[in-house]
Structures are given as C-alpha cells and as structure tokens.
C-alpha cells in the first residue's frame, strides 16, 4: 500500500487530534469520561476508513512506546493490556466503521453504521474489562457503559455531533485542497 505525502500528513494529524481529545477527561471510577469516541468518529468521518484506522494505529503505537497519549496521561503496555485497554483497541473498529459510514449519503444508514461501530468498540472494551477484572460479563457491562449507561449515552450523543462536525470539516478540507 503506497501512501502519498498528503495521506501521511493526514494520518499524523489524525493521531495528534486523537491524542489531544483523549486528554479532555473527567475522572470516573474504572473508565474515565473522555472525548476519545468523539475523536475516532470524527477521524473516520473526515479521513475515511483507511486513513482514520491508520491514525488510530499510530496513536496506539505512540502510547505503547511510552508517549503519554492515553487518557490521564497514561502510556505503555500496562495501559493497553490493563482493565480499560480494550476500549483503546476498540477505537480501531470505531474509526474504521465511521470511515465506511462516511461513504454513505443516507443519514440513517450513516448513523446506523457509526452506532454499530460504537457498540463494537464498547464490546471489545467490555470483554477485556471482564477478563482483567475477573468480573462477570454483566458486571463488566455496568462498569463499561457506566451506571445508567452514562458513558454510552454520552458517546451516542457526541457521535452524532462528531458526524456533523466531521462532514463540515471534510467539506472545507476538500475545498481548501482543491485550490
């Protein structure tokens, strides 16, 4: 797979955007409330499936080698393979699915694909959370989505905002690059 200089710049921008949005964090027990899902959906909407997925992989690689890009300034394999690491790995699916969704003009289909991707991201996180904390799947679901589903509800709402903002940014980016 050959990437243009522009593509490489977009991948670096995407990883940087994700790293910045991750640092916007409100501490909660077990899983911090962050803008990571918003970021993954935003990247998918702007850059498409391939480049957004690559951006997330670069973001994960940066964190794996010790750069504090994960929520709360965490990094390393301990963060990736700890209780909340599955949510980080799930961003790969979320960005990819959001990128696929960006190809559809029908808003219901687009939002549906993004929300299926969001549920997939949560499932990856919940499975790892259950495994690491030795909790039942039901207990991990409660920890992962928050009491009353607060994390999931937040990400559903912010997902719609990310699609809207991402479409506007993508349009402006195309206009700018065309000139």
Residue pairs with C-beta under 8 A, 6 or more apart in sequence:
3 11
6 177
7 51
10 47
10 51
10 55
11 47
11 51
11 54
11 55
11 58
12 55
12 58
13 55
14 43
14 46
14 47
14 51
14 52
14 54
14 55
14 56
14 58
14 59
15 55
15 56
15 58
15 59
15 62
17 39
17 42
17 43
17 55
18 36
18 39
18 40
18 43
18 55
18 56
18 59
18 69
18 91
19 59
19 62
19 69
21 34
21 35
21 36
21 38
21 39
21 42
22 34
22 35
22 36
22 39
22 69
22 70
22 71
23 71
23 73
24 34
24 35
25 32
25 33
25 34
25 71
25 72
26 32
26 33
26 34
27 33
27 72
28 146
28 151
29 143
30 83
30 84
30 129
30 143
30 144
31 84
31 87
31 125
31 129
31 143
31 144
31 146
31 151
32 71
32 72
32 84
33 150
33 151
33 154
34 71
35 158
36 71
36 87
36 88
36 91
37 91
37 94
37 118
37 121
37 155
37 158
37 159
37 162
38 155
38 158
38 159
38 161
38 162
39 91
39 162
40 52
40 56
40 91
40 94
40 95
40 98
40 121
41 94
41 95
41 98
41 114
41 117
41 118
41 158
41 159
41 162
41 163
41 166
42 98
42 162
42 165
42 166
42 169
43 51
43 52
43 55
43 56
43 95
43 98
43 99
43 166
44 52
44 94
44 95
44 96
44 97
44 98
44 99
44 100
44 101
44 102
44 114
44 117
44 166
45 98
45 99
45 101
45 102
45 162
45 163
45 165
45 166
45 167
45 169
45 170
46 52
46 102
46 166
46 169
46 170
46 173
47 55
47 99
48 99
48 102
48 103
49 95
49 96
49 97
49 98
49 99
49 100
49 102
50 99
51 99
52 95
52 96
52 98
52 99
53 92
53 95
53 96
53 99
55 95
56 91
56 92
56 95
57 92
59 69
59 91
60 80
60 88
60 89
60 91
60 92
62 69
62 75
63 69
63 70
63 74
63 75
63 76
63 79
63 80
63 88
64 75
64 76
64 77
64 80
65 75
66 75
66 76
67 75
68 74
68 75
69 75
70 79
70 88
71 84
79 85
79 88
80 88
80 89
81 128
81 132
82 132
83 128
83 129
83 132
83 133
84 125
84 128
84 129
85 128
85 132
86 124
86 125
86 126
86 127
86 128
86 129
87 121
87 122
87 124
87 125
87 128
87 129
87 144
88 125
89 124
89 125
89 128
90 120
90 121
90 122
90 123
90 124
90 125
91 121
93 117
93 120
93 121
93 124
94 117
94 118
94 120
94 121
96 117
97 113
97 114
97 116
97 117
97 118
97 120
98 113
98 114
98 117
98 162
98 163
98 166
100 113
100 117
101 109
101 110
101 111
101 112
101 113
101 114
101 117
101 163
102 110
102 166
102 167
102 170
104 110
104 113
110 163
111 159
111 160
111 163
114 159
114 163
115 156
115 159
118 152
118 155
118 156
118 159
122 144
122 145
122 152
122 155
125 144
126 137
126 140
126 141
126 143
126 144
126 145
127 137
127 140
129 135
129 140
129 143
129 144
130 136
130 137
130 139
130 140
133 139
133 140
133 143
135 143
144 151
145 151
145 152
146 152
